[in-house]
Every structure is written in structure tokens, then in C-alpha cells.
């Protein structure tokens, strides 16, 4: 059986590219989109299998700390979750692009146009499971090396695909596959940097942040049920970690003892100390300049970062309210042209 016949189910009409690319020269590899997609799919599937085996081994051995309600977040947890979700969205769009591209051909189907992205979605989900269990088990940070290697392989395969598109004169921002590939390269690059930083902190224990010690002391508090900092980003945004409170309130009236203790950073003593230090600095500044101390400067010093984030999110939410009308205008114009011909009738 010829090589092209073996790969026909995957490559379709491009199966002959595999046979022509066996010399693995630069021109043959870059000129064979099916070969590039095949290597991409293989990398994702290998990682999925390795990740499942590693999680199973850690689950069945003494390396994990058992089930716990706490997650000791790795550095960059929130940013990592955002880019993981962004990668899933991009991969879903890329699958749609591959299916639509395949539908434009009269020849037999070409699964290589969308199967690599399906494998990438499985790999991303497996990586998310690894992060979740590493943060839950607290001492399984060495799995980070495997995840980091996966992101490097994913970045490499996307780079090869980008070169393949350019070799085939498809390297234009007007082509959706090129845009998806470029965006995924950016996402994978950020994930690589985040994992390197996590390995520096959690595996090599180099330059650990003071928040790690504070989090460790919070986890030792008895009846500490305010675990917002020890939940994943989705649980934090949806308040899923607080589900126990309405469930308990549904069963019986809630009393103060049910609320338990709160983390050190939210205790009145800690907040008072921060304001005291900030006010002393502001008072010293005012004495040097001969002005009155500014309470606004004190608030900005203590809660400036959180205030800036809140203002930015509010501005973003208000700006996105214009997306609906702007998106509706071309839809109305398109439907109008279909129904009434070339008559230009816009939403505005």
C-alpha cells in the first residue's frame, strides 16, 4: 500500500504530499500542509496521553495531598486562565474555519484542516486539568515541566504552520487561517513565559513572593471558609466557592459562627496597619512640602491597584455597550440588500 493511500483518510487530495515529503527537505515540508498538520496533531495527542498518565500516577501515589478545598495558586494564575480560555476560543474558531474551507472543495473531505485544532482543544483541556491538580496537590509542581514542553511544541508547530502558509503564498491578514495561527502563537508564547515564571517560583523556589507565606498561614487557620484567593479564576468570578453559604442558609438560619475566619489581609488589624503606614508616609511628605496630608493619596497608596483595575473594567464594560448597535448596522444593510436589492438602508 502506498504512503499516499495510508494517509488518504487524513489528507484527502493532499495525501500525495506525504509521499513527496519523505525526504524531509525544507521545501518538501513547508510545501506539505498535510504533513505539518499531521505533526501538529501528533504533538497534541502525545501530550494528552502523557498528561493523563501523570495525573493518574500522582493521584494513586503519596505525591498528592488528597482532596482539599484550597488551591495554592501559581504565579500568574489569573492571566494564565484568561489565555487558556482565549486559546479555546481561537481553536474553536479555527475548527470552524477548517470545516468551512473543507466544504468549499468538491473533492473528498480533508480532516487535516480541522483535526489538529480538535487535538489542540483536548491538549488545552488536559493542561487545565494539570494546573488544577498541581495547585490542589500543592507539591506536584514538577508536572509543570511537561506542560511547559507541550506549550513549546505547540508554539513550534504553529510557527511551522505559519511558515507553511507563507510558503504557499497564504501569509496575509485577510486569510483567517493565517490570523488564527498568528494569534495562537502569541497565546502559546505568553503561556510559555508564565510557566517559566511558575517553575522559577514553585519548583526552583527562587525569589518567592511574600504572598506565598501569607497564603500558607491563611491555610492553617481553623474554620477558614473565605477561600476566594484559594479558588480558580472561574470559581472566583462566579462566586462558586461561596456556594456553601446559600446552601447552609436554605437548611437553617445562619449565625456568626458559621462564617468562620477570614484571611489575614482582610482582617481589621492588617488593614489598619496598611493605612497607618501609608498615612505616616503622606504626613511626612506633607510636612516637607508645607501642605495638608491628602487622604486621597493614602487611599491610592493602599488600594491604588484595585481601584485602577475596577476603573478599567468599568470603562471596558461601558465601551462594549456600543458593540451591539455597531454590529447590527451591517446586518440590517445586508438583509436590506437581499430583500430590496441595492437600496442602502442602514441602522443609523
Long-range contacts (C-beta under 8 A, 24 or more apart in sequence): 7-34, 7-38, 8-108, 9-111, 10-34, 10-38, 10-111, 10-112, 10-115, 11-38, 11-110, 11-112, 12-105, 12-107, 12-108, 12-109, 12-110, 12-111, 12-112, 13-105, 13-107, 13-108, 13-110, 14-110, 14-112, 27-167, 29-160, 29-164, 30-160, 30-163, 30-164, 30-167, 31-164, 31-167, 31-168, 32-164, 33-112, 33-161, 33-164, 33-168, 34-110, 34-112, 36-157, 36-160, 36-161, 36-164, 37-112, 37-113, 37-115, 37-116, 37-161, 38-112, 39-157, 39-160, 40-116, 40-119, 40-120, 40-157, 40-158, 40-160, 40-161, 41-112, 41-115, 41-116, 41-119, 43-123, 43-150, 43-153, 43-154, 43-157, 44-116, 44-119, 44-120, 44-122, 44-123, 44-154, 45-119, 45-122, 47-123, 47-126, 47-127, 47-146, 47-150, 47-153, 48-119, 48-122, 48-123, 48-126, 50-146, 51-123, 51-126, 51-127, 51-129, 51-130, 51-143, 51-146, 51-147, 51-150, 52-126, 54-130, 54-143, 54-146, 55-129, 55-130, 55-133, 55-143, 58-133, 58-137, 58-140, 58-143, 59-133, 63-137, 63-139, 63-140, 64-133, 64-136, 64-137, 64-139, 64-140, 65-136, 65-137, 65-138, 65-139, 67-136, 68-136, 69-227, 69-230, 70-136, 70-219, 70-227, 70-230, 71-132, 71-135, 71-136, 71-230, 71-231, 71-232, 72-135, 72-138, 72-212, 72-215, 72-216, 72-219, 72-230, 73-135, 73-215, 73-229, 73-230, 74-131, 74-134, 74-135, 74-141, 74-144, 74-198, 74-201, 74-202, 75-194, 75-197, 75-198, 75-201, 75-202, 75-209, 76-194, 76-197, 76-198, 77-135, 77-232, 77-233, 78-233, 79-190, 79-194, 80-131, 80-191, 80-194, 81-232, 81-233, 81-234, 82-233, 83-187, 83-190, 83-191, 83-194, 84-124, 84-127, 84-128, 84-191, 86-187, 87-120, 87-124, 87-184, 87-187, 87-188, 87-191, 88-121, 88-124, 88-125, 90-180, 90-183, 90-184, 90-187, 91-117, 91-120, 91-121, 91-124, 91-184, 92-117, 92-121, 93-176, 93-180, 94-177, 94-180, 94-184, 95-121, 97-176, 97-177, 97-180, 98-177, 101-177, 116-157, 120-154, 120-184, 123-150, 123-154, 127-151, 132-232, 135-232, 141-198, 141-199, 141-202, 141-203, 142-203, 144-195, 144-198, 144-199, 144-202, 144-203, 145-199, 145-203, 147-195, 148-192, 148-195, 148-196, 148-199, 151-188, 151-191, 151-192, 151-195, 152-192, 154-184, 154-188, 155-185, 155-188, 155-189, 155-192, 158-184, 158-185, 158-188, 159-185, 214-263, 214-264, 214-265, 217-264, 218-263, 218-264, 221-261, 221-263, 222-261, 223-260, 223-261, 224-260, 224-261, 224-262, 224-263, 225-259, 225-260, 225-261, 226-260, 226-261, 226-262, 226-263, 226-266, 229-263, 274-302, 275-302, 278-302
